[in-house]
């Protein structure tokens, strides 16, 4: 009976693309299947990286893991190789850790051009070197033609964190302020244009990069409560996770949310919503109201954070995500259901 109830909580009885979009369906799948069977005191599905016990003591070693299936493999501003490094070290960075080591698993489809694979691995190596991270172990598998997307990558990241750092949704309170480190939706839009499925092209580049300089700047702010990189599901999915964990409401201010003109244009033409599109080089942070301006100044002092902005506030009201529009109206931003852009990261 318990098993039936648990599996019925997963809305669909067969896996669909939306189960990987970072929204409600993905959370249902993780909570009712993976977390249920793998439950242990260290597993927390609400964090980007877990704190590892060493020799029976809780030390400042953090670990994270990730997989990358982006299509196309190369896109303006990066490729699956640099994306794999950035995505993994960013999960450690927003957890307050300093990334140190990565492992790499490569699943290569038969027929992939060696020259393309060489470009991707060279890009991966350069991203790791720039971030001062070492690839210390790996594995390679080759899939038969037609059984893969050219190349899939899986990573594990290890970093270290100072013991006095306390971050988490449990620290978030009403009147806390929400910041974003730069324009949203760049990565999702750049990958979408690279697919050329809609007969559209543009010069927009993915924001794929390390957020470590941004996170290190924010860690100096005493009022910092929480950080997350808004990848799958974009800004909205991160904020709905906060609402679900805290029971608080969130009010966003549309004129203050940085979105580049090409992203707005593409979304308007194709019917996408930039608030749901993936970023790969941004941070969403929650800071106490008293330190919000200090945090904003700290972000804007970092080269990749010049367009950082205060975009919203936590409220002790109904647990909804409300967007206050430029015209003074209100719009509810619902949790992500369908998969808007599969294989985006």
N, C-alpha and C positions, 0 to 999 in steps of 0.2 A: 504493500500500500504506500509506504514511504517512498519507495523507488518510483512508483507511478506518479505520485504527486511531484517529486523532484523533476522527473523528465517532462512532465506536462507543463512545468514552469518554463521550459524552453519552448517558445511559441511555435516553432516549426519542427517537425520530426525528422527533417532532412537538412543537412548543411546547405546554406545558400551563401552567396557573396556577402550579404549584409551581416553575417555572423563574424566578419573580419573587419568591420568598418569603425570600430572604436566606440560605437553607440550602445543603446539598450540591449539589442540582441546579442552583441558580443559579451556584455556583462552577464547576461542570463546564462550563456553557454559556459563561461568561465566559472561562475559561482556554483552552478548546479551540476557540473560535470568535472572539470579539472580540480577546482578547489575542494569539492566534496571528496573526491577519491585521494587527493594528494595532501589533505589537511595535516598541518603540523604547526608548532608554535612559531616557526620562522616565516611561514608563507603568509604574505599580506598582498592581496591582489589590488590594493589601492595605492601602492607605491611603485616607483620606477626602478628602485634598486633595494635589495635586502641587506640587512646588517648580518654579517656572518660571525658565529661564535668560533673562537680559536682557543683550543685547549680548555674548553669548558667555560671560557669567559667571553663576555660580549666586548669584542675589540672593535676598532674603527676600520674594519675591512668591509667594503661594499661590493656586491656582485649583481650583475644584470645580464639578461640574455635577450636576443632579438633575431628576427628573420627578415629578409628583404627579397621582394619579388617584383620590383617596379618594372613597368612596361611603358616606353621602350627602355632598354638597358642604359642608353646614353641620352641625355636631355640637356637643354641649355642650363649651364651653371653646375653641372656635375654628372655623375653616372652611378650605377648601382654600387661600385666600389667605394667611392668617396662617401656616398650616402650611408653605407654600412658602418663605416668608421664614425661618421658624425652622429648617426642615430644612436649608436651604442654609448659613445662617450657623453652624449647629451643627457641620456637617462641617468648616468652617474653624476653628471655635473649638477642637474637640478635637484638631486638628492643630497647635495652639499659635499660631494666627494671630489677628490682629485683623481682623474682617470690615470691608470698606470699600465695595465696589460689587457690585451685582447686575445681571444682564440678565434679562428676562422674556419668555417666549413663551407666548401664550394661544391654545388651540385650543377654540373655542366652537362648541357644537352648535346648529344652527338650531332655534328654538323656545324657547331659554332666556329666562327672564324678565329684562328689563333691570333691574328693581328688585333681583333677587337678585344679578345680576352687579355692580351698583353696591355692594351691601353687601360682597361678597367683595373687590372691589378696594379699597374704603375700609379694610377690615380689613388687607389686605396692606400698604397704604400706612402705616397706623398702626404695624404691627409693624416695618416698615423704619425709620420715624422713631424709634421707641423704642430700636431697636438702633443708631441713628446710622449707618445704611447707606443709600446712595443707589441708586435704580434708574436706570441711565444709558443703557440701550438696551432695545429690545424689538421684538416682532413679533406680529401677530394674524392668525389664520386662522379661517375659519368653515367647519365641516363640515356636510354635509347631514344632515337629520333622521334619526336612527337610526344614525349613523356614529360617535357619540361618547357620552361619559357625562355630557353637559351641559357640562362644562368640564374640560379638562386644562391643566396649567401645566408649563412647563419653565424651569429657571433655570440661570444660571451665576453663581458667586460668586467674587470676588477679594478677597484680604486680604493683610496683611503680617505677617511673623514675624521676631522677633529672631534674628540669626544664631547665637547661642549655644544655642538651644533644640534639644535632641536627644531626639526621641521615636520610638519604634518597637518592634515586637515583638522585634526583634533584641537589644534591651537587657534583655529579661525573663529572670530567673534563678530557679532553685529557691529557695523560701522567700519570694519576693516575695508581697505581699498584694494582694487584690482588694477594691476598694471600689465601692459604688454610691451615687449622690448623693441617692437618694430612692426612694419606693415604685415598684415595677415594674408594668407591665401596665395602667396607667390609660388610656392612649390607645386601645389595642386594645379594651379593654372598653367605653369610652365610645362609640366608633364603632359597635361591635357593638350596643349598646343603642339607639343612634340609628336603626339600621336597622329596629328593631321587627319583625324577622323571627321572633322567638321569643315574641312577646306579652309582653315584659318591658320595664319602664321603670325609670329610676333617676335620682338626682341626681348621679351620678359625672361629673366633668368630665375631659376630656383634659388631660394634663400639657404640652401643646404650649406651649413658650416658648423663649426664648434661653438656652442654657447658657453663654454667654460669661462672666457673673460667676463661675460655678463653675469654668470652665477657667482663668480668670485667677487665681483663688485657688490652684488646684493648681499652676500654673506657678511659684509661689514656693517649692515644696517641692523640695529638691535631689534627693530620692530618687524623683521621678516618672519612670516609665518609658514609660507608654502611656496614651492616653485614647481612648474611642470612645463614640458615642451609640448605644444599643441600639434601633434602629428595626426594620426588617423582621426577623423571626425572633427578636426580643427578646434577653434576656440570654444564653440558651443559644447562639445563633448567634455572638455576639461571642466567647464563651469557646471555642467549637469552632474559630474562626479562630485564636485564640491557640495552642490545642493543635496544630493543623495546622502552624503556622509555627515553633513551638519544639520540638515533640516531647515536651513536658512534660505531666504530669497536673495536674488541677485538682480540689481538694476544696472543696465549698461546704457551708456550715453553715445548714441550713434555718431554725432559730429566729432567725438573725440577718438574714435577707433581708426587707426591709420590703415588705409587700404590704397594701394597704388591704382592710378587711373586705368592701366591696361587690365588689371584684375577686375575692376568694376565693369569695364566695357565688355569683357568676355562673359562675365557672369550675367549681365543684362541681356546679351544676345542669345545665350544658350540656356538661360533659366536656372543657373546655379546660384547658390548663396555663398558668398565669401566667408561667412562666419563658420561654415562647415568644412572648408577646404584645408588640407594639410599644410602645415609649416614644418620646416626642417632646420631652422636656425633662429627660432624665437623662443622667448620665455614668457609664460603667464605667471605672475607673482601676486601673492596676497601679502599686504603689509598693513601694519596698524595705521590708523588715520594720522596719528601724530608724526610718523616717520615717512609718510607717503611722498612728500616733496623731496625729502633727502634721498629716497630711493630713486625717484625720477631723475634727479641730478646725477646720481651715481651711474645709472644706465646710460644717460646721454653723454657721459664722459668716455664711454667705450666706443671705438670706431663703428661697431655694428649696432649700436644702440641710439644713434642720433635722433631717430624718429620715435623713440619710446614715448608712451603716453599713459596717463591715468584714464581708464576707460569705464570703471564701474565701482559699485559699492555693495557690501553685504548688508542685508536688512533682516530684522527679526519679524518678518511677515510670512505670508504664504510661500512655500518652497517652489517658487516659479522663477524662470529666467525671463526678465522683461527688458525689451529694448525700447528706450525712449528715443523716438525718431527725431530727425532734424526739424520736422514740422510741429513737434510737441505732442504727437500722438504716442501710442504704446503698441508694441507688437510682442506677442509671446513667441519665444524661440524654443520650440519643442526639441526633445531629445532625438538624436539621429535614429531613423528607422531603416530606410533603404540605403543601399550602397551607392553613393553618387558617382564615385570614380574608383572602380576596383583596380588593384595592383598599382597604387599610387606611391607606395614606399616599401 
